[in-house]
Amino acid sequence: MRLVRRYTTIPIPRPICIIAFRRKEYILMTRISGVSLLSVWTSLSEDLRKHAIQQVAACMAQLRYIPNRYGATICSATGGRFNDERLALFETCEPFPDEKALLKRLSFPTPEVLDLAEPSYPAYVRRVVFSQPTSPQLCHGDLNPDNIFVDPRTCELKYIMDWEQAGFFPPWWEGVKTDMVFWSRRWLRDSLEPYLHLLPGGEYTDHIQACNYMARRFGAPM
């Protein structure tokens, strides 16, 4: 959160201290205003929905300008182990040396294996495997309507919450993680999906489709 506060104008709550209680630790933050975007989404007009998403997109676009001191490594914002519920639900992950290692963790075949078994894979998997590696940039990692707070009347953005899964990832990872919103909330797909291309990572449709395919076919991290 220090990086976000230092290099961007993204509205985030300010941490005050860490409190230990009954063997658990909690971060005490400044009080926030507004309501979650999820709680008002179904009552919003098309214009207000687009307005809310455009504000979030403008904020998230600032993350790409935060300096990455860790090269190709996929890691937390401080260069170490990171939390990611898609890769490991109940434990932290070791940093990956590069994007190739992340794809391997997601059960993607190597180019050599893909050439031998190509007919059994969709075209979008092939395009991902043979795509050029991207440069990791800071991603939020959990950009769902629960973590976006807005004014209930005007939909002006108030805060973007829950940066626990933030870290340096390929830019397509934000799109893959945002797509997870639909897994447990299918009712949101029809109304929210038309706006996802506006968010960072949403343009990487091949990666989103391919990651979901690998998860279904091989039991890769969900």
DRENLUMGU-267571 format. One record per atom (N, C-alpha, C): residue in three letters; x, y, z. Coordinates in pm, whole numbers, padded with zeros to 5 digits, always signed. Example, Ala and Ser with C-alpha at 12.3 -4.5 7.8 and 13.67 -1.06 7.14 Angstrom:
ALA+01319-00569+00780;ALA+01230-00450+00780;ALA+01320-00330+00780;SER+01285-00225+00708;SER+01367-00106+00714;SER+01290+00003+00787;
END
This chain:
MET+00082-00120+00000;MET+00000+00000+00000;MET+00086+00126+00000;ARG+00206+00114+00056;ARG+00297+00229+00053;ARG+00333+00265-00090;LEU+00358+00164-00174;LEU+00389+00190-00314;LEU+00274+00259-00384;VAL+00154+00211-00358;VAL+00036+00268-00421;VAL+00017+00413-00378;ARG+00035+00439-00250;ARG+00018+00574-00200;ARG+00127+00668-00251;ARG+00247+00614-00268;ARG+00361+00697-00309;ARG+00356+00734-00456;TYR+00315+00641-00540;TYR+00327+00662-00684;TYR+00196+00687-00757;THR+00082+00675-00689;THR-00046+00692-00757;THR-00140+00782-00676;THR-00253+00811-00738;THR-00359+00886-00669;THR-00479+00795-00639;ILE-00458+00664-00643;ILE-00565+00569-00616;ILE-00614+00586-00472;PRO-00743+00602-00450;PRO-00794+00618-00313;PRO-00792+00486-00238;ILE-00712+00478-00134;ILE-00703+00358-00051;ILE-00707+00400+00095;PRO-00756+00314+00182;PRO-00757+00348+00325;PRO-00615+00353+00380;ARG-00596+00430+00485;ARG-00463+00443+00544;ARG-00451+00349+00664;PRO-00354+00259+00663;PRO-00335+00171+00777;PRO-00287+00249+00899;ILE-00336+00210+01016;ILE-00298+00277+01140;ILE-00203+00190+01222;CYS-00242+00066+01245;CYS-00158-00024+01323;CYS-00205-00168+01303;ILE-00127-00262+01355;ILE-00163-00403+01352;ILE-00201-00445+01494;ILE-00315-00512+01507;ILE-00365-00554+01637;ILE-00365-00708+01643;ALA-00308-00763+01747;ALA-00308-00908+01768;ALA-00420-00942+01866;PHE-00506-01038+01828;PHE-00618-01076+01913;PHE-00650-01223+01889;ARG-00644-01302+01998;ARG-00676-01444+01991;ARG-00598-01515+01880;ARG-00468-01494+01881;ARG-00375-01560+01790;ARG-00391-01520+01644;LYS-00463-01411+01620;LYS-00476-01359+01484;LYS-00434-01213+01483;GLU-00389-01167+01366;GLU-00349-01028+01351;GLU-00446-00955+01259;TYR-00478-00833+01296;TYR-00571-00752+01218;TYR-00509-00616+01191;ILE-00534-00563+01071;ILE-00486-00430+01036;ILE-00597-00330+01064;LEU-00571-00235+01151;LEU-00666-00128+01180;LEU-00641-00015+01081;MET-00748+00026+01010;MET-00735+00130+00908;MET-00831+00245+00935;THR-00812+00351+00862;THR-00902+00465+00872;THR-01041+00426+00825;ARG-01140+00489+00882;ARG-01279+00460+00847;ARG-01306+00502+00703;ILE-01380+00420+00629;ILE-01407+00452+00490;ILE-01553+00491+00472;SER-01580+00559+00361;SER-01717+00600+00329;SER-01761+00529+00201;GLY-01890+00540+00171;GLY-01942+00479+00051;GLY-01996+00339+00075;VAL-02037+00275-00035;VAL-02089+00138-00030;VAL-02017+00057-00137;SER-02021-00075-00121;SER-01955-00159-00222;SER-02030-00149-00354;LEU-01955-00153-00462;LEU-02016-00148-00595;LEU-02111-00267-00614;LEU-02076-00381-00554;LEU-02161-00498-00567;LEU-02301-00473-00510;SER-02308-00400-00398;SER-02436-00382-00329;SER-02533-00294-00407;VAL-02483-00213-00502;VAL-02572-00123-00576;VAL-02575-00155-00726;TRP-02494-00252-00768;TRP-02476-00276-00912;TRP-02608-00298-00985;THR-02694-00382-00933;THR-02817-00416-01004;THR-02914-00298-01017;SER-02897-00197-00933;SER-02987-00082-00938;SER-02933+00034-01022;LEU-02812+00019-01076;LEU-02748+00128-01149;LEU-02790+00130-01295;SER-02795+00249-01350;SER-02819+00263-01493;SER-02693+00223-01569;GLU-02706+00203-01698;GLU-02590+00166-01780;GLU-02483+00274-01774;ASP-02524+00400-01775;ASP-02427+00510-01770;ASP-02349+00510-01639;LEU-02419+00487-01527;LEU-02350+00486-01398;LEU-02258+00365-01384;ARG-02298+00251-01438;ARG-02211+00134-01436;ARG-02081+00162-01511;LYS-02096+00217-01629;LYS-01978+00248-01711;LYS-01892+00352-01642;HIS-01956+00451-01581;HIS-01882+00556-01510;HIS-01798+00497-01397;ALA-01857+00405-01321;ALA-01785+00343-01209;ALA-01666+00263-01260;ILE-01687+00180-01363;ILE-01579+00097-01416;ILE-01469+00182-01477;GLN-01504+00288-01545;GLN-01403+00376-01606;GLN-01314+00440-01500;GLN-01372+00476-01386;GLN-01292+00534-01277;GLN-01193+00430-01222;VAL-01243+00308-01203;VAL-01155+00201-01155;VAL-01043+00175-01255;ALA-01079+00170-01384;ALA-00979+00145-01487;ALA-00871+00253-01488;ALA-00912+00378-01472;ALA-00815+00489-01470;ALA-00721+00476-01351;CYS-00774+00433-01238;CYS-00689+00413-01120;CYS-00593+00297-01140;MET-00643+00185-01188;MET-00559+00068-01206;MET-00451+00089-01311;ALA-00480+00174-01409;ALA-00380+00203-01512;ALA-00255+00269-01452;GLN-00271+00334-01338;GLN-00156+00399-01274;GLN-00057+00298-01217;LEU-00104+00175-01191;LEU-00016+00076-01130;LEU+00103+00040-01220;ARG+00083+00050-01352;ARG+00191+00010-01443;ARG+00312+00103-01433;TYR+00293+00221-01374;TYR+00403+00316-01363;TYR+00480+00303-01231;ILE+00436+00213-01145;ILE+00510+00189-01021;ILE+00637+00111-01054;PRO+00753+00158-01011;PRO+00879+00091-01046;PRO+00883-00054-00997;ASN+00930-00142-01085;ASN+00948-00283-01051;ASN+01097-00310-01037;ARG+01140-00336-00916;ARG+01282-00358-00890;ARG+01321-00505-00898;TYR+01227-00592-00940;TYR+01252-00736-00931;TYR+01260-00805-01067;GLY+01273-00727-01174;GLY+01292-00783-01306;GLY+01175-00869-01350;ALA+01207-00991-01397;ALA+01104-01081-01448;ALA+01036-01161-01337;THR+01084-01149-01214;THR+01031-01228-01102;THR+00886-01192-01073;ILE+00805-01294-01049;ILE+00666-01276-01009;ILE+00660-01294-00858;CYS+00623-01190-00787;CYS+00642-01188-00642;CYS+00548-01086-00578;SER+00559-01074-00447;SER+00481-00974-00374;SER+00533-00834-00406;ALA+00465-00734-00356;ALA+00506-00596-00380;ALA+00642-00565-00318;THR+00685-00649-00224;THR+00815-00629-00160;THR+00918-00732-00205;GLY+00883-00811-00308;GLY+00980-00903-00365;GLY+00983-01043-00307;GLY+00894-01073-00213;GLY+00897-01203-00147;GLY+00777-01290-00177;ARG+00745-01377-00080;ARG+00628-01466-00093;ARG+00501-01382-00105;PHE+00399-01440-00168;PHE+00277-01363-00190;PHE+00153-01450-00170;ASN+00041-01383-00147;ASN-00089-01449-00135;ASN-00161-01445-00269;ASP-00216-01557-00309;ASP-00298-01559-00429;ASP-00391-01679-00424;GLU-00520-01652-00413;GLU-00616-01762-00394;GLU-00633-01847-00520;ARG-00591-01798-00635;ARG-00597-01880-00757;ARG-00485-01985-00757;LEU-00371-01951-00699;LEU-00254-02040-00701;LEU-00242-02126-00576;ALA-00279-02072-00463;ALA-00270-02147-00337;ALA-00369-02086-00239;LEU-00475-02158-00212;LEU-00586-02100-00138;LEU-00554-02072+00009;PHE-00479-02163+00073;PHE-00460-02149+00217;PHE-00313-02132+00257;GLU-00227-02095+00165;GLU-00086-02074+00197;GLU-00027-01972+00103;THR+00088-01918+00140;THR+00155-01822+00054;THR+00237-01895-00053;CYS+00266-01824-00159;CYS+00341-01881-00271;CYS+00484-01830-00273;GLU+00575-01917-00311;GLU+00713-01874-00337;GLU+00713-01791-00466;PRO+00801-01693-00477;PRO+00810-01617-00603;PRO+00843-01709-00721;PHE+00790-01677-00837;PHE+00824-01748-00960;PHE+00935-01670-01030;PRO+01033-01740-01086;PRO+01144-01668-01151;PRO+01102-01589-01274;ASP+00994-01635-01341;ASP+00950-01565-01461;ASP+00810-01613-01500;GLU+00759-01556-01608;GLU+00624-01590-01654;GLU+00614-01736-01697;LYS+00721-01788-01755;LYS+00722-01928-01797;LYS+00695-02021-01679;ALA+00753-01990-01565;ALA+00733-02072-01445;ALA+00589-02062-01396;LEU+00529-01945-01409;LEU+00388-01930-01370;LEU+00298-02014-01459;LEU+00323-02012-01589;LEU+00243-02092-01680;LEU+00258-02241-01649;LYS+00377-02283-01612;LYS+00398-02422-01574;LYS+00317-02456-01451;ARG+00312-02366-01353;ARG+00233-02389-01233;ARG+00085-02403-01267;LEU+00043-02336-01374;LEU-00097-02343-01418;LEU-00121-02459-01514;SER-00021-02548-01526;SER-00030-02672-01606;SER-00028-02650-01756;PHE+00021-02535-01802;PHE+00035-02515-01946;PHE+00147-02603-01999;PRO+00128-02661-02119;PRO+00234-02742-02178;PRO+00348-02654-02229;THR+00466-02713-02241;THR+00578-02642-02304;THR+00552-02637-02454;PRO+00621-02548-02526;PRO+00603-02545-02672;PRO+00629-02680-02738;GLU+00730-02754-02689;GLU+00763-02884-02748;GLU+00649-02983-02730;VAL+00593-02989-02610;VAL+00482-03080-02583;VAL+00359-03039-02663;LEU+00336-02909-02672;LEU+00219-02859-02745;LEU+00226-02897-02892;ASP+00345-02892-02951;ASP+00359-02929-03092;ASP+00322-03075-03116;LEU+00348-03160-03017;LEU+00316-03303-03030;LEU+00168-03331-03007;ALA+00106-03250-02921;ALA-00033-03276-02881;ALA-00128-03166-02924;GLU-00088-03089-03023;GLU-00163-02970-03060;GLU-00311-02993-03087;PRO-00351-03100-03158;PRO-00494-03113-03188;PRO-00585-03121-03065;SER-00526-03157-02950;SER-00610-03173-02832;SER-00623-03044-02751;TYR-00560-02936-02799;TYR-00567-02808-02729;TYR-00636-02703-02816;PRO-00718-02616-02756;PRO-00778-02506-02832;PRO-00670-02411-02886;ALA-00705-02337-02988;ALA-00610-02245-03050;ALA-00562-02139-02952;TYR-00650-02095-02860;TYR-00607-01989-02769;TYR-00500-02037-02671;VAL-00495-02166-02640;VAL-00387-02218-02556;VAL-00255-02208-02631;ARG-00256-02245-02759;ARG-00135-02235-02839;ARG-00086-02091-02848;ARG-00178-01998-02867;ARG-00138-01857-02877;ARG-00073-01809-02748;VAL-00123-01855-02633;VAL-00064-01816-02505;VAL+00075-01876-02489;VAL+00088-02005-02518;VAL+00216-02074-02500;VAL+00325-02011-02586;PHE+00290-01970-02708;PHE+00390-01915-02799;PHE+00395-01762-02797;SER+00324-01700-02706;SER+00328-01553-02697;SER+00457-01507-02631;GLN+00494-01385-02659;GLN+00613-01327-02598;GLN+00588-01297-02450;PRO+00686-01326-02364;PRO+00667-01294-02221;PRO+00643-01145-02201;THR+00564-01113-02103;THR+00536-00974-02070;THR+00617-00934-01946;SER+00624-00806-01923;SER+00698-00755-01806;SER+00604-00744-01687;PRO+00639-00805-01573;PRO+00552-00795-01455;PRO+00528-00651-01413;GLN+00406-00624-01373;GLN+00372-00493-01318;GLN+00283-00514-01196;LEU+00272-00412-01115;LEU+00192-00428-00993;LEU+00046-00449-01029;CYS-00012-00555-00976;CYS-00153-00587-00996;CYS-00224-00590-00861;HIS-00350-00556-00860;HIS-00429-00560-00737;HIS-00454-00704-00695;GLY-00497-00789-00789;GLY-00513-00930-00762;GLY-00648-00974-00710;ASP-00735-00881-00675;ASP-00868-00919-00624;ASP-00967-00808-00656;LEU-00970-00769-00782;LEU-01048-00653-00823;LEU-01191-00695-00854;ASN-01268-00716-00749;ASN-01408-00752-00768;ASN-01497-00645-00704;PRO-01624-00643-00736;PRO-01712-00534-00689;PRO-01723-00523-00538;ASP-01690-00629-00464;ASP-01689-00621-00318;ASP-01584-00524-00267;ASN-01476-00509-00342;ASN-01361-00431-00297;ASN-01355-00291-00358;ILE-01461-00254-00427;ILE-01470-00121-00488;ILE-01582-00045-00418;PHE-01549+00067-00355;PHE-01649+00144-00281;PHE-01678+00275-00354;VAL-01807+00305-00367;VAL-01851+00421-00443;VAL-01956+00498-00364;ASP-01982+00621-00408;ASP-02095+00696-00355;ASP-02222+00630-00407;PRO-02318+00599-00321;PRO-02438+00525-00366;PRO-02526+00602-00464;ARG-02514+00734-00468;ARG-02599+00814-00557;ARG-02530+00846-00689;THR-02405+00887-00681;THR-02335+00935-00801;THR-02239+00833-00861;CYS-02208+00730-00785;CYS-02110+00628-00826;CYS-01968+00685-00838;GLU-01943+00797-00772;GLU-01805+00847-00767;GLU-01722+00750-00683;LEU-01605+00717-00731;LEU-01519+00621-00663;LEU-01470+00676-00530;LYS-01483+00598-00425;LYS-01439+00638-00292;LYS-01310+00567-00252;TYR-01309+00434-00261;TYR-01192+00358-00220;TYR-01182+00229-00302;ILE-01060+00182-00318;ILE-01035+00047-00367;ILE-00967-00028-00253;MET-01032-00137-00211;MET-00993-00206-00088;MET-00917-00335-00115;ASP-00872-00397-00005;ASP-00822-00534-00001;ASP-00707-00558-00099;TRP-00589-00513-00061;TRP-00470-00526-00145;TRP-00384-00646-00101;GLU-00446-00738-00029;GLU-00371-00851+00026;GLU-00304-00936-00082;GLN-00366-00945-00200;GLN-00313-01030-00306;GLN-00235-00950-00411;ALA-00204-00826-00381;ALA-00128-00744-00476;ALA+00015-00796-00489;GLY+00071-00775-00606;GLY+00209-00816-00631;GLY+00247-00786-00774;PHE+00369-00821-00810;PHE+00416-00800-00947;PHE+00387-00925-01030;PHE+00295-00910-01127;PHE+00249-01021-01210;PHE+00246-00976-01356;PRO+00237-01073-01448;PRO+00214-01035-01588;PRO+00085-00954-01597;PRO+00076-00859-01688;PRO-00044-00774-01694;PRO-00172-00851-01721;TRP-00163-00969-01783;TRP-00284-01048-01809;TRP-00340-01113-01683;TRP-00259-01121-01575;TRP-00304-01188-01453;TRP-00421-01114-01389;GLU-00423-00982-01401;GLU-00535-00905-01344;GLU-00666-00946-01410;GLY-00662-00968-01542;GLY-00782-01012-01611;GLY-00825-01152-01569;VAL-00729-01242-01551;VAL-00759-01379-01508;VAL-00823-01377-01370;LYS-00769-01295-01278;LYS-00822-01291-01142;LYS-00961-01225-01139;THR-00979-01119-01219;THR-01109-01053-01219;THR-01217-01146-01273;ASP-01180-01231-01367;ASP-01276-01327-01422;ASP-01326-01424-01316;MET-01248-01444-01209;MET-01290-01534-01102;MET-01418-01487-01033;VAL-01451-01359-01050;VAL-01575-01306-00991;VAL-01695-01390-01035;PHE-01691-01439-01158;PHE-01805-01510-01212;PHE-01818-01652-01158;TRP-01714-01707-01103;TRP-01717-01848-01063;TRP-01822-01874-00955;SER-01832-01784-00861;SER-01929-01803-00753;SER-02049-01710-00767;ARG-02045-01622-00866;ARG-02153-01525-00885;ARG-02194-01522-01032;ARG-02247-01630-01080;ARG-02284-01639-01220;ARG-02386-01533-01259;TRP-02466-01488-01163;TRP-02568-01389-01194;TRP-02508-01255-01237;LEU-02380-01234-01204;LEU-02315-01109-01241;LEU-02268-01108-01386;ARG-02251-01227-01446;ARG-02184-01233-01576;ARG-02251-01146-01682;ASP-02382-01160-01699;ASP-02450-01087-01806;ASP-02440-00936-01789;SER-02443-00889-01664;SER-02446-00744-01642;SER-02307-00682-01630;LEU-02208-00761-01584;LEU-02075-00705-01562;LEU-01978-00733-01676;GLU-01994-00844-01742;GLU-01898-00884-01844;GLU-01878-00781-01955;PRO-01983-00710-01999;PRO-01962-00611-02106;PRO-01864-00500-02070;TYR-01831-00486-01942;TYR-01743-00377-01901;TYR-01602-00424-01867;LEU-01581-00556-01864;LEU-01452-00608-01818;LEU-01338-00570-01911;HIS-01367-00550-02039;HIS-01259-00514-02132;HIS-01200-00377-02099;LEU-01274-00297-02021;LEU-01224-00165-01983;LEU-01120-00173-01872;LEU-01120-00284-01797;LEU-01030-00298-01683;LEU-00895-00354-01727;PRO-00789-00324-01654;PRO-00657-00378-01687;PRO-00660-00530-01694;GLY-00603-00585-01798;GLY-00599-00730-01816;GLY-00719-00784-01890;GLY-00826-00708-01901;GLY-00946-00756-01965;GLY-00929-00781-02114;GLU-00828-00717-02174;GLU-00806-00736-02318;GLU-00735-00867-02350;TYR-00683-00934-02246;TYR-00611-01060-02267;TYR-00708-01178-02267;THR-00797-01179-02364;THR-00901-01282-02366;THR-00843-01422-02385;ASP-00735-01435-02463;ASP-00673-01566-02481;ASP-00623-01622-02349;HIS-00556-01538-02271;HIS-00502-01584-02143;HIS-00613-01622-02045;ILE-00719-01542-02043;ILE-00831-01571-01953;ILE-00896-01704-01991;GLN-00925-01722-02119;GLN-00986-01847-02165;GLN-00893-01965-02140;ALA-00764-01946-02171;ALA-00669-02057-02158;ALA-00650-02099-02013;CYS-00641-02004-01922;CYS-00624-02038-01781;CYS-00746-02114-01728;ASN-00864-02073-01769;ASN-00984-02143-01726;ASN-00991-02283-01788;TYR-00948-02296-01912;TYR-00948-02426-01978;TYR-00852-02522-01908;MET-00732-02474-01877;MET-00633-02560-01811;MET-00683-02602-01673;ALA-00752-02513-01606;ALA-00806-02546-01474;ALA-00911-02657-01484;ARG-00997-02646-01584;ARG-01102-02747-01601;ARG-01044-02881-01647;ARG-00947-02876-01735;ARG-00896-03000-01795;ARG-00800-03074-01705;PHE-00712-03002-01636;PHE-00607-03068-01562;PHE-00612-03045-01411;GLY-00715-02978-01366;GLY-00721-02951-01223;GLY-00613-02854-01179;ALA-00575-02766-01271;ALA-00475-02665-01237;ALA-00533-02574-01131;PRO-00448-02492-01068;PRO-00498-02407-00959;PRO-00621-02329-01000;MET-00722-02334-00914;MET-00847-02264-00938;MET-00855-02141-00848;
END
